[in-house]
């Protein structure tokens, strides 16, 4: 991979670099997007500072995302860092008048070895960055985007280090405050929840047996997801005040409190690493493509960490956009023109809208004291536990909607 390190500006600017696609943002979605395009013959630039080392979160890569990574020859390096998610258990811990029975989803019902695999973001980012470094067609520019202008049939991107990149399409994988989205003039719907997520890693005395357990509580989900060995990642969604209270406890007191909230399902808990708090909110872009720009991941959509949907939805963006661009090139079309962008918007809008709405409704149902809302949620979980066809449908659609599953997520080549 050609690599351009950040450098101080000089009086003589470097000549612009011309590429087919410029990807802005070096999180998992951005690196996966850049790798997909470069490995399919597009001259690709990946523009972003080096990934920060302080992210102790984890990601559950669902089966469809794993299939895409496998098709791109990335999974072999990633898999050793993961723990399989073979069972998903939902426990109603709301303590309310109407409660649902415990429901367990088993991957074997879908004839799968696992629903997905959980991995520390540090490990995932490291392996993707290594793959980027080993891809000759990929130019890595280690600098923050300073400006983006679209005119004359191309996008012109300038970095804070003084680099200029001319691209036929600019792809924003630069998160909730996306500069690419802003430059394209794409409006967003943005909202907040009265919740924060406390995120950390635990060691525990009882083996997890590859069970992911999600307690539904009146403040939001309390989710334990397996990691390698006797470790699990925790996402504890509570009020901002409760999150601050928990984060201020010493390790011993916090371990005891989390064990209590988890009903001791994993025995004694010991805190590993640092605690992180994230205020919760949601965002959807009016469109995922316009004005020679396309959006993937959190530049296009953000919602609470429920059901391992966030990054997996972003990777479906990546797979779908790659498919649309390869098809446009095969037809001899301009990959940044309206035809390819509109095809991407049509492909992604139903999936993004339904996923965002479903997660929003589930989260709000946990916060609601209204009996009809509690009854609907409880009846839905009851039927999922008792009606096998419905349970299998929910499991399949939870992994990825069949009607919106891109070719790469079905193990099919784009060539």
TORKOL-4160 file (C-alpha; in steps of 0.2 Angstrom, whole numbers, padded with zeros to 4 digits, m for minus):
415
<pt num="1" X="0000" Y="0000" Z="0000"/>
<pt num="2" X="0006" Y="0017" Z="m0004"/>
<pt num="3" X="0007" Y="0028" Z="0012"/>
<pt num="4" X="0008" Y="0046" Z="0014"/>
<pt num="5" X="0012" Y="0052" Z="0032"/>
<pt num="6" X="0006" Y="0068" Z="0038"/>
<pt num="7" X="0018" Y="0082" Z="0035"/>
<pt num="8" X="0019" Y="0101" Z="0038"/>
<pt num="9" X="0013" Y="0112" Z="0025"/>
<pt num="10" X="0025" Y="0120" Z="0013"/>
<pt num="11" X="0025" Y="0135" Z="0001"/>
<pt num="12" X="0025" Y="0123" Z="m0014"/>
<pt num="13" X="0009" Y="0112" Z="m0013"/>
<pt num="14" X="0011" Y="0094" Z="m0019"/>
<pt num="15" X="0002" Y="0090" Z="m0036"/>
<pt num="16" X="m0015" Y="0083" Z="m0033"/>
<pt num="17" X="m0017" Y="0064" Z="m0032"/>
<pt num="18" X="m0031" Y="0057" Z="m0044"/>
<pt num="19" X="m0040" Y="0042" Z="m0038"/>
<pt num="20" X="m0057" Y="0033" Z="m0042"/>
<pt num="21" X="m0063" Y="0034" Z="m0024"/>
<pt num="22" X="m0058" Y="0043" Z="m0009"/>
<pt num="23" X="m0064" Y="0036" Z="0008"/>
<pt num="24" X="m0064" Y="0047" Z="0023"/>
<pt num="25" X="m0063" Y="0039" Z="0040"/>
<pt num="26" X="m0053" Y="0024" Z="0046"/>
<pt num="27" X="m0065" Y="0015" Z="0058"/>
<pt num="28" X="m0070" Y="m0003" Z="0053"/>
<pt num="29" X="m0083" Y="0003" Z="0040"/>
<pt num="30" X="m0071" Y="0015" Z="0032"/>
<pt num="31" X="m0056" Y="0002" Z="0031"/>
<pt num="32" X="m0068" Y="m0011" Z="0025"/>
<pt num="33" X="m0075" Y="0001" Z="0011"/>
<pt num="34" X="m0057" Y="0005" Z="0006"/>
<pt num="35" X="m0052" Y="m0013" Z="0005"/>
<pt num="36" X="m0067" Y="m0018" Z="m0005"/>
<pt num="37" X="m0064" Y="m0005" Z="m0018"/>
<pt num="38" X="m0045" Y="m0007" Z="m0019"/>
<pt num="39" X="m0047" Y="m0026" Z="m0021"/>
<pt num="40" X="m0059" Y="m0024" Z="m0035"/>
<pt num="41" X="m0047" Y="m0013" Z="m0045"/>
<pt num="42" X="m0053" Y="0004" Z="m0040"/>
<pt num="43" X="m0039" Y="0017" Z="m0037"/>
<pt num="44" X="m0043" Y="0021" Z="m0019"/>
<pt num="45" X="m0037" Y="0033" Z="m0006"/>
<pt num="46" X="m0041" Y="0031" Z="0013"/>
<pt num="47" X="m0040" Y="0048" Z="0022"/>
<pt num="48" X="m0040" Y="0049" Z="0041"/>
<pt num="49" X="m0028" Y="0050" Z="0055"/>
<pt num="50" X="m0021" Y="0034" Z="0063"/>
<pt num="51" X="m0035" Y="0025" Z="0073"/>
<pt num="52" X="m0035" Y="0030" Z="0091"/>
<pt num="53" X="m0029" Y="0017" Z="0103"/>
<pt num="54" X="m0041" Y="0021" Z="0117"/>
<pt num="55" X="m0057" Y="0011" Z="0111"/>
<pt num="56" X="m0060" Y="m0003" Z="0123"/>
<pt num="57" X="m0077" Y="m0007" Z="0115"/>
<pt num="58" X="m0081" Y="m0023" Z="0106"/>
<pt num="59" X="m0091" Y="m0027" Z="0091"/>
<pt num="60" X="m0102" Y="m0043" Z="0088"/>
<pt num="61" X="m0100" Y="m0047" Z="0069"/>
<pt num="62" X="m0116" Y="m0056" Z="0064"/>
<pt num="63" X="m0115" Y="m0070" Z="0052"/>
<pt num="64" X="m0119" Y="m0060" Z="0036"/>
<pt num="65" X="m0104" Y="m0048" Z="0040"/>
<pt num="66" X="m0093" Y="m0063" Z="0043"/>
<pt num="67" X="m0098" Y="m0069" Z="0026"/>
<pt num="68" X="m0093" Y="m0053" Z="0018"/>
<pt num="69" X="m0076" Y="m0053" Z="0027"/>
<pt num="70" X="m0073" Y="m0071" Z="0022"/>
<pt num="71" X="m0077" Y="m0067" Z="0004"/>
<pt num="72" X="m0064" Y="m0052" Z="0005"/>
<pt num="73" X="m0051" Y="m0064" Z="0012"/>
<pt num="74" X="m0051" Y="m0055" Z="0028"/>
<pt num="75" X="m0059" Y="m0067" Z="0040"/>
<pt num="76" X="m0044" Y="m0079" Z="0042"/>
<pt num="77" X="m0034" Y="m0065" Z="0051"/>
<pt num="78" X="m0049" Y="m0059" Z="0061"/>
<pt num="79" X="m0056" Y="m0075" Z="0068"/>
<pt num="80" X="m0043" Y="m0080" Z="0080"/>
<pt num="81" X="m0047" Y="m0064" Z="0090"/>
<pt num="82" X="m0066" Y="m0068" Z="0092"/>
<pt num="83" X="m0078" Y="m0078" Z="0103"/>
<pt num="84" X="m0093" Y="m0087" Z="0095"/>
<pt num="85" X="m0111" Y="m0081" Z="0099"/>
<pt num="86" X="m0120" Y="m0098" Z="0098"/>
<pt num="87" X="m0135" Y="m0093" Z="0110"/>
<pt num="88" X="m0144" Y="m0077" Z="0113"/>
<pt num="89" X="m0154" Y="m0076" Z="0129"/>
<pt num="90" X="m0166" Y="m0062" Z="0133"/>
<pt num="91" X="m0172" Y="m0060" Z="0151"/>
<pt num="92" X="m0186" Y="m0048" Z="0156"/>
<pt num="93" X="m0179" Y="m0039" Z="0171"/>
<pt num="94" X="m0191" Y="m0024" Z="0171"/>
<pt num="95" X="m0200" Y="m0030" Z="0186"/>
<pt num="96" X="m0216" Y="m0023" Z="0179"/>
<pt num="97" X="m0234" Y="m0029" Z="0180"/>
<pt num="98" X="m0233" Y="m0037" Z="0163"/>
<pt num="99" X="m0217" Y="m0047" Z="0159"/>
<pt num="100" X="m0211" Y="m0058" Z="0146"/>
<pt num="101" X="m0204" Y="m0076" Z="0149"/>
<pt num="102" X="m0186" Y="m0079" Z="0146"/>
<pt num="103" X="m0182" Y="m0083" Z="0127"/>
<pt num="104" X="m0166" Y="m0091" Z="0121"/>
<pt num="105" X="m0162" Y="m0091" Z="0102"/>
<pt num="106" X="m0150" Y="m0105" Z="0096"/>
<pt num="107" X="m0140" Y="m0103" Z="0081"/>
<pt num="108" X="m0141" Y="m0122" Z="0077"/>
<pt num="109" X="m0160" Y="m0119" Z="0073"/>
<pt num="110" X="m0153" Y="m0110" Z="0057"/>
<pt num="111" X="m0140" Y="m0123" Z="0054"/>
<pt num="112" X="m0127" Y="m0111" Z="0058"/>
<pt num="113" X="m0112" Y="m0113" Z="0070"/>
<pt num="114" X="m0115" Y="m0096" Z="0077"/>
<pt num="115" X="m0125" Y="m0081" Z="0075"/>
<pt num="116" X="m0109" Y="m0071" Z="0074"/>
<pt num="117" X="m0093" Y="m0068" Z="0083"/>
<pt num="118" X="m0088" Y="m0055" Z="0096"/>
<pt num="119" X="m0071" Y="m0046" Z="0095"/>
<pt num="120" X="m0062" Y="m0031" Z="0103"/>
<pt num="121" X="m0062" Y="m0016" Z="0092"/>
<pt num="122" X="m0044" Y="m0014" Z="0095"/>
<pt num="123" X="m0041" Y="m0031" Z="0087"/>
<pt num="124" X="m0053" Y="m0028" Z="0073"/>
<pt num="125" X="m0045" Y="m0012" Z="0069"/>
<pt num="126" X="m0028" Y="m0018" Z="0070"/>
<pt num="127" X="m0031" Y="m0033" Z="0058"/>
<pt num="128" X="m0040" Y="m0021" Z="0045"/>
<pt num="129" X="m0026" Y="m0009" Z="0046"/>
<pt num="130" X="m0014" Y="m0022" Z="0043"/>
<pt num="131" X="m0024" Y="m0028" Z="0028"/>
<pt num="132" X="m0024" Y="m0010" Z="0021"/>
<pt num="133" X="m0005" Y="m0009" Z="0023"/>
<pt num="134" X="m0004" Y="m0025" Z="0012"/>
<pt num="135" X="m0015" Y="m0019" Z="m0002"/>
<pt num="136" X="m0004" Y="m0010" Z="m0015"/>
<pt num="137" X="m0019" Y="m0002" Z="m0024"/>
<pt num="138" X="m0024" Y="0008" Z="m0008"/>
<pt num="139" X="m0016" Y="0025" Z="m0004"/>
<pt num="140" X="m0017" Y="0029" Z="0015"/>
<pt num="141" X="m0016" Y="0047" Z="0019"/>
<pt num="142" X="m0014" Y="0050" Z="0038"/>
<pt num="143" X="m0022" Y="0066" Z="0040"/>
<pt num="144" X="m0039" Y="0074" Z="0044"/>
<pt num="145" X="m0050" Y="0080" Z="0030"/>
<pt num="146" X="m0050" Y="0099" Z="0030"/>
<pt num="147" X="m0062" Y="0103" Z="0015"/>
<pt num="148" X="m0072" Y="0094" Z="0001"/>
<pt num="149" X="m0079" Y="0103" Z="m0014"/>
<pt num="150" X="m0088" Y="0094" Z="m0028"/>
<pt num="151" X="m0088" Y="0102" Z="m0046"/>
<pt num="152" X="m0084" Y="0098" Z="m0064"/>
<pt num="153" X="m0088" Y="0080" Z="m0062"/>
<pt num="154" X="m0076" Y="0076" Z="m0048"/>
<pt num="155" X="m0074" Y="0079" Z="m0029"/>
<pt num="156" X="m0059" Y="0088" Z="m0023"/>
<pt num="157" X="m0053" Y="0084" Z="m0005"/>
<pt num="158" X="m0040" Y="0093" Z="0004"/>
<pt num="159" X="m0032" Y="0087" Z="0021"/>
<pt num="160" X="m0025" Y="0097" Z="0035"/>
<pt num="161" X="m0008" Y="0091" Z="0030"/>
<pt num="162" X="m0010" Y="0100" Z="0013"/>
<pt num="163" X="m0013" Y="0085" Z="0002"/>
<pt num="164" X="m0026" Y="0087" Z="m0012"/>
<pt num="165" X="m0035" Y="0072" Z="m0019"/>
<pt num="166" X="m0046" Y="0072" Z="m0034"/>
<pt num="167" X="m0059" Y="0058" Z="m0034"/>
<pt num="168" X="m0074" Y="0053" Z="m0044"/>
<pt num="169" X="m0083" Y="0049" Z="m0028"/>
<pt num="170" X="m0080" Y="0053" Z="m0010"/>
<pt num="171" X="m0087" Y="0041" Z="0003"/>
<pt num="172" X="m0090" Y="0047" Z="0020"/>
<pt num="173" X="m0086" Y="0034" Z="0034"/>
<pt num="174" X="m0082" Y="0048" Z="0046"/>
<pt num="175" X="m0095" Y="0046" Z="0059"/>
<pt num="176" X="m0109" Y="0055" Z="0067"/>
<pt num="177" X="m0101" Y="0072" Z="0063"/>
<pt num="178" X="m0097" Y="0068" Z="0046"/>
<pt num="179" X="m0088" Y="0082" Z="0036"/>
<pt num="180" X="m0092" Y="0072" Z="0020"/>
<pt num="181" X="m0111" Y="0073" Z="0024"/>
<pt num="182" X="m0110" Y="0091" Z="0028"/>
<pt num="183" X="m0100" Y="0095" Z="0012"/>
<pt num="184" X="m0113" Y="0086" Z="0001"/>
<pt num="185" X="m0127" Y="0096" Z="0009"/>
<pt num="186" X="m0136" Y="0081" Z="0016"/>
<pt num="187" X="m0148" Y="0085" Z="0030"/>
<pt num="188" X="m0151" Y="0074" Z="0045"/>
<pt num="189" X="m0164" Y="0069" Z="0058"/>
<pt num="190" X="m0155" Y="0069" Z="0075"/>
<pt num="191" X="m0162" Y="0064" Z="0092"/>
<pt num="192" X="m0157" Y="0060" Z="0110"/>
<pt num="193" X="m0162" Y="0047" Z="0123"/>
<pt num="194" X="m0162" Y="0050" Z="0142"/>
<pt num="195" X="m0149" Y="0036" Z="0143"/>
<pt num="196" X="m0131" Y="0033" Z="0143"/>
<pt num="197" X="m0121" Y="0017" Z="0140"/>
<pt num="198" X="m0108" Y="0011" Z="0152"/>
<pt num="199" X="m0096" Y="0000" Z="0142"/>
<pt num="200" X="m0082" Y="m0011" Z="0149"/>
<pt num="201" X="m0074" Y="m0028" Z="0149"/>
<pt num="202" X="m0077" Y="m0041" Z="0163"/>
<pt num="203" X="m0068" Y="m0057" Z="0169"/>
<pt num="204" X="m0080" Y="m0069" Z="0178"/>
<pt num="205" X="m0080" Y="m0085" Z="0188"/>
<pt num="206" X="m0093" Y="m0095" Z="0178"/>
<pt num="207" X="m0089" Y="m0099" Z="0159"/>
<pt num="208" X="m0101" Y="m0090" Z="0147"/>
<pt num="209" X="m0103" Y="m0106" Z="0136"/>
<pt num="210" X="m0104" Y="m0094" Z="0121"/>
<pt num="211" X="m0121" Y="m0087" Z="0128"/>
<pt num="212" X="m0125" Y="m0068" Z="0125"/>
<pt num="213" X="m0137" Y="m0063" Z="0138"/>
<pt num="214" X="m0148" Y="m0047" Z="0137"/>
<pt num="215" X="m0158" Y="m0041" Z="0152"/>
<pt num="216" X="m0172" Y="m0029" Z="0148"/>
<pt num="217" X="m0172" Y="m0017" Z="0162"/>
<pt num="218" X="m0183" Y="m0001" Z="0165"/>
<pt num="219" X="m0168" Y="0010" Z="0160"/>
<pt num="220" X="m0163" Y="0000" Z="0145"/>
<pt num="221" X="m0154" Y="m0016" Z="0140"/>
<pt num="222" X="m0140" Y="m0024" Z="0151"/>
<pt num="223" X="m0130" Y="m0035" Z="0139"/>
<pt num="224" X="m0116" Y="m0047" Z="0142"/>
<pt num="225" X="m0107" Y="m0053" Z="0126"/>
<pt num="226" X="m0094" Y="m0067" Z="0126"/>
<pt num="227" X="m0076" Y="m0064" Z="0123"/>
<pt num="228" X="m0062" Y="m0076" Z="0122"/>
<pt num="229" X="m0059" Y="m0086" Z="0139"/>
<pt num="230" X="m0069" Y="m0081" Z="0154"/>
<pt num="231" X="m0072" Y="m0063" Z="0148"/>
<pt num="232" X="m0087" Y="m0054" Z="0142"/>
<pt num="233" X="m0090" Y="m0037" Z="0136"/>
<pt num="234" X="m0104" Y="m0027" Z="0145"/>
<pt num="235" X="m0115" Y="m0013" Z="0138"/>
<pt num="236" X="m0126" Y="m0007" Z="0153"/>
<pt num="237" X="m0139" Y="0006" Z="0147"/>
<pt num="238" X="m0145" Y="0017" Z="0161"/>
<pt num="239" X="m0149" Y="0035" Z="0166"/>
<pt num="240" X="m0134" Y="0047" Z="0164"/>
<pt num="241" X="m0134" Y="0049" Z="0183"/>
<pt num="242" X="m0133" Y="0030" Z="0186"/>
<pt num="243" X="m0120" Y="0028" Z="0173"/>
<pt num="244" X="m0109" Y="0042" Z="0182"/>
<pt num="245" X="m0113" Y="0033" Z="0199"/>
<pt num="246" X="m0107" Y="0016" Z="0192"/>
<pt num="247" X="m0092" Y="0023" Z="0184"/>
<pt num="248" X="m0086" Y="0031" Z="0200"/>
<pt num="249" X="m0086" Y="0015" Z="0210"/>
<pt num="250" X="m0070" Y="0006" Z="0214"/>
<pt num="251" X="m0067" Y="m0010" Z="0205"/>
<pt num="252" X="m0072" Y="m0021" Z="0219"/>
<pt num="253" X="m0089" Y="m0012" Z="0222"/>
<pt num="254" X="m0093" Y="m0011" Z="0204"/>
<pt num="255" X="m0090" Y="m0029" Z="0201"/>
<pt num="256" X="m0102" Y="m0033" Z="0215"/>
<pt num="257" X="m0115" Y="m0022" Z="0209"/>
<pt num="258" X="m0114" Y="m0028" Z="0191"/>
<pt num="259" X="m0115" Y="m0046" Z="0197"/>
<pt num="260" X="m0131" Y="m0041" Z="0207"/>
<pt num="261" X="m0138" Y="m0034" Z="0191"/>
<pt num="262" X="m0133" Y="m0049" Z="0181"/>
<pt num="263" X="m0142" Y="m0061" Z="0194"/>
<pt num="264" X="m0125" Y="m0069" Z="0196"/>
<pt num="265" X="m0127" Y="m0078" Z="0179"/>
<pt num="266" X="m0108" Y="m0077" Z="0177"/>
<pt num="267" X="m0103" Y="m0078" Z="0195"/>
<pt num="268" X="m0090" Y="m0066" Z="0202"/>
<pt num="269" X="m0086" Y="m0052" Z="0191"/>
<pt num="270" X="m0069" Y="m0043" Z="0190"/>
<pt num="271" X="m0067" Y="m0026" Z="0180"/>
<pt num="272" X="m0054" Y="m0027" Z="0166"/>
<pt num="273" X="m0048" Y="m0011" Z="0158"/>
<pt num="274" X="m0056" Y="0006" Z="0158"/>
<pt num="275" X="m0074" Y="0011" Z="0159"/>
<pt num="276" X="m0082" Y="0021" Z="0145"/>
<pt num="277" X="m0098" Y="0031" Z="0145"/>
<pt num="278" X="m0107" Y="0036" Z="0129"/>
<pt num="279" X="m0123" Y="0047" Z="0129"/>
<pt num="280" X="m0136" Y="0038" Z="0118"/>
<pt num="281" X="m0145" Y="0046" Z="0103"/>
<pt num="282" X="m0150" Y="0042" Z="0086"/>
<pt num="283" X="m0147" Y="0050" Z="0068"/>
<pt num="284" X="m0153" Y="0046" Z="0051"/>
<pt num="285" X="m0147" Y="0055" Z="0035"/>
<pt num="286" X="m0160" Y="0061" Z="0023"/>
<pt num="287" X="m0151" Y="0052" Z="0009"/>
<pt num="288" X="m0136" Y="0041" Z="0009"/>
<pt num="289" X="m0129" Y="0048" Z="m0007"/>
<pt num="290" X="m0129" Y="0065" Z="m0016"/>
<pt num="291" X="m0118" Y="0077" Z="m0025"/>
<pt num="292" X="m0104" Y="0064" Z="m0029"/>
<pt num="293" X="m0104" Y="0059" Z="m0011"/>
<pt num="294" X="m0110" Y="0042" Z="m0002"/>
<pt num="295" X="m0112" Y="0039" Z="0016"/>
<pt num="296" X="m0108" Y="0022" Z="0025"/>
<pt num="297" X="m0109" Y="0018" Z="0044"/>
<pt num="298" X="m0112" Y="0031" Z="0057"/>
<pt num="299" X="m0111" Y="0045" Z="0044"/>
<pt num="300" X="m0128" Y="0038" Z="0038"/>
<pt num="301" X="m0136" Y="0031" Z="0054"/>
<pt num="302" X="m0134" Y="0030" Z="0072"/>
<pt num="303" X="m0145" Y="0021" Z="0085"/>
<pt num="304" X="m0143" Y="0013" Z="0103"/>
<pt num="305" X="m0132" Y="m0002" Z="0105"/>
<pt num="306" X="m0146" Y="m0015" Z="0105"/>
<pt num="307" X="m0146" Y="m0032" Z="0096"/>
<pt num="308" X="m0128" Y="m0029" Z="0088"/>
<pt num="309" X="m0136" Y="m0019" Z="0074"/>
<pt num="310" X="m0124" Y="m0004" Z="0072"/>
<pt num="311" X="m0108" Y="m0009" Z="0064"/>
<pt num="312" X="m0117" Y="m0024" Z="0055"/>
<pt num="313" X="m0129" Y="m0011" Z="0047"/>
<pt num="314" X="m0114" Y="m0001" Z="0042"/>
<pt num="315" X="m0105" Y="m0016" Z="0034"/>
<pt num="316" X="m0121" Y="m0019" Z="0024"/>
<pt num="317" X="m0119" Y="m0001" Z="0018"/>
<pt num="318" X="m0101" Y="m0005" Z="0013"/>
<pt num="319" X="m0106" Y="m0021" Z="0004"/>
<pt num="320" X="m0121" Y="m0013" Z="m0006"/>
<pt num="321" X="m0111" Y="0002" Z="m0011"/>
<pt num="322" X="m0097" Y="m0009" Z="m0017"/>
<pt num="323" X="m0109" Y="m0019" Z="m0027"/>
<pt num="324" X="m0117" Y="m0003" Z="m0035"/>
<pt num="325" X="m0100" Y="0004" Z="m0040"/>
<pt num="326" X="m0093" Y="m0012" Z="m0047"/>
<pt num="327" X="m0109" Y="m0013" Z="m0058"/>
<pt num="328" X="m0108" Y="0005" Z="m0063"/>
<pt num="329" X="m0091" Y="0003" Z="m0069"/>
<pt num="330" X="m0095" Y="m0013" Z="m0078"/>
<pt num="331" X="m0109" Y="m0003" Z="m0088"/>
<pt num="332" X="m0096" Y="0010" Z="m0092"/>
<pt num="333" X="m0104" Y="0023" Z="m0081"/>
<pt num="334" X="m0097" Y="0037" Z="m0070"/>
<pt num="335" X="m0096" Y="0029" Z="m0053"/>
<pt num="336" X="m0099" Y="0046" Z="m0045"/>
<pt num="337" X="m0114" Y="0051" Z="m0056"/>
<pt num="338" X="m0132" Y="0051" Z="m0050"/>
<pt num="339" X="m0136" Y="0034" Z="m0058"/>
<pt num="340" X="m0124" Y="0024" Z="m0046"/>
<pt num="341" X="m0129" Y="0036" Z="m0031"/>
<pt num="342" X="m0148" Y="0033" Z="m0034"/>
<pt num="343" X="m0145" Y="0015" Z="m0035"/>
<pt num="344" X="m0136" Y="0014" Z="m0018"/>
<pt num="345" X="m0150" Y="0025" Z="m0010"/>
<pt num="346" X="m0164" Y="0013" Z="m0017"/>
<pt num="347" X="m0154" Y="m0002" Z="m0011"/>
<pt num="348" X="m0151" Y="0004" Z="0007"/>
<pt num="349" X="m0166" Y="0015" Z="0012"/>
<pt num="350" X="m0178" Y="0001" Z="0017"/>
<pt num="351" X="m0165" Y="m0008" Z="0027"/>
<pt num="352" X="m0159" Y="0008" Z="0036"/>
<pt num="353" X="m0177" Y="0014" Z="0039"/>
<pt num="354" X="m0184" Y="m0003" Z="0046"/>
<pt num="355" X="m0168" Y="m0006" Z="0057"/>
<pt num="356" X="m0168" Y="0011" Z="0064"/>
<pt num="357" X="m0187" Y="0011" Z="0068"/>
<pt num="358" X="m0186" Y="m0007" Z="0076"/>
<pt num="359" X="m0172" Y="m0002" Z="0088"/>
<pt num="360" X="m0180" Y="0014" Z="0092"/>
<pt num="361" X="m0196" Y="0006" Z="0096"/>
<pt num="362" X="m0189" Y="m0008" Z="0107"/>
<pt num="363" X="m0178" Y="0005" Z="0117"/>
<pt num="364" X="m0193" Y="0016" Z="0120"/>
<pt num="365" X="m0204" Y="0001" Z="0125"/>
<pt num="366" X="m0192" Y="m0002" Z="0139"/>
<pt num="367" X="m0193" Y="0016" Z="0145"/>
<pt num="368" X="m0212" Y="0016" Z="0144"/>
<pt num="369" X="m0223" Y="0013" Z="0159"/>
<pt num="370" X="m0239" Y="0011" Z="0148"/>
<pt num="371" X="m0247" Y="m0006" Z="0150"/>
<pt num="372" X="m0252" Y="m0008" Z="0132"/>
<pt num="373" X="m0233" Y="m0005" Z="0127"/>
<pt num="374" X="m0227" Y="m0017" Z="0140"/>
<pt num="375" X="m0240" Y="m0030" Z="0134"/>
<pt num="376" X="m0235" Y="m0029" Z="0116"/>
<pt num="377" X="m0217" Y="m0031" Z="0119"/>
<pt num="378" X="m0221" Y="m0046" Z="0131"/>
<pt num="379" X="m0232" Y="m0054" Z="0119"/>
<pt num="380" X="m0220" Y="m0053" Z="0105"/>
<pt num="381" X="m0206" Y="m0061" Z="0115"/>
<pt num="382" X="m0218" Y="m0074" Z="0121"/>
<pt num="383" X="m0223" Y="m0079" Z="0104"/>
<pt num="384" X="m0205" Y="m0079" Z="0099"/>
<pt num="385" X="m0201" Y="m0092" Z="0112"/>
<pt num="386" X="m0216" Y="m0103" Z="0108"/>
<pt num="387" X="m0218" Y="m0102" Z="0089"/>
<pt num="388" X="m0204" Y="m0110" Z="0080"/>
<pt num="389" X="m0207" Y="m0102" Z="0063"/>
<pt num="390" X="m0208" Y="m0085" Z="0070"/>
<pt num="391" X="m0192" Y="m0088" Z="0081"/>
<pt num="392" X="m0182" Y="m0093" Z="0066"/>
<pt num="393" X="m0189" Y="m0078" Z="0056"/>
<pt num="394" X="m0183" Y="m0066" Z="0069"/>
<pt num="395" X="m0166" Y="m0075" Z="0070"/>
<pt num="396" X="m0164" Y="m0074" Z="0051"/>
<pt num="397" X="m0169" Y="m0056" Z="0050"/>
<pt num="398" X="m0159" Y="m0051" Z="0065"/>
<pt num="399" X="m0143" Y="m0057" Z="0057"/>
<pt num="400" X="m0148" Y="m0047" Z="0041"/>
<pt num="401" X="m0164" Y="m0045" Z="0031"/>
<pt num="402" X="m0164" Y="m0058" Z="0017"/>
<pt num="403" X="m0171" Y="m0045" Z="0004"/>
<pt num="404" X="m0157" Y="m0032" Z="0008"/>
<pt num="405" X="m0143" Y="m0044" Z="0009"/>
<pt num="406" X="m0129" Y="m0039" Z="m0004"/>
<pt num="407" X="m0120" Y="m0051" Z="m0014"/>
<pt num="408" X="m0104" Y="m0051" Z="m0004"/>
<pt num="409" X="m0114" Y="m0056" Z="0012"/>
<pt num="410" X="m0121" Y="m0071" Z="0002"/>
<pt num="411" X="m0104" Y="m0077" Z="m0002"/>
<pt num="412" X="m0105" Y="m0071" Z="m0020"/>
<pt num="413" X="m0091" Y="m0063" Z="m0030"/>
<pt num="414" X="m0094" Y="m0045" Z="m0037"/>
<pt num="415" X="m0083" Y="m0050" Z="m0052"/>
